[in-house]
């Protein structure tokens, strides 16, 4: 007997500060667009949450600037014509734990462990758990991961090229 596995359409979320935008963020967006055949929600941290959740103090572009940059990046990457919605994230887990329609969450290896807490909160609300979609890190030319902090400090550019003065 042949067994056929039917994969259902997924509505996928990806969340972050996304500022300054870099190739690691683009990798997250590409994964969301690849798997979000039932739509993509980009949850962009509010200005207050962006400052509150930083592990290190650094300048962060405004929500308006980040929204424009994210919209432009997604428009350039979206070859499938996905339904993409950019929303403001006011709390750390907000959209992932509050919306029953989210089926998957694109995460980095660094944030993948948070899926357990997110799914626990979803179960408490009577929602189905979400599927984690882990996008690998994008490495800079020096073999270290690309990060907004490294860009702000002048070590690398948004594509991971090491800067001479960094």
Helices and strands as residue ranges (DSSP letters): E 12-16, H 23-35, E 40-45, H 47-52, H 63-77, E 84-89, H 94-98, E 104-108, H 114-124, E 131-135, H 148-152
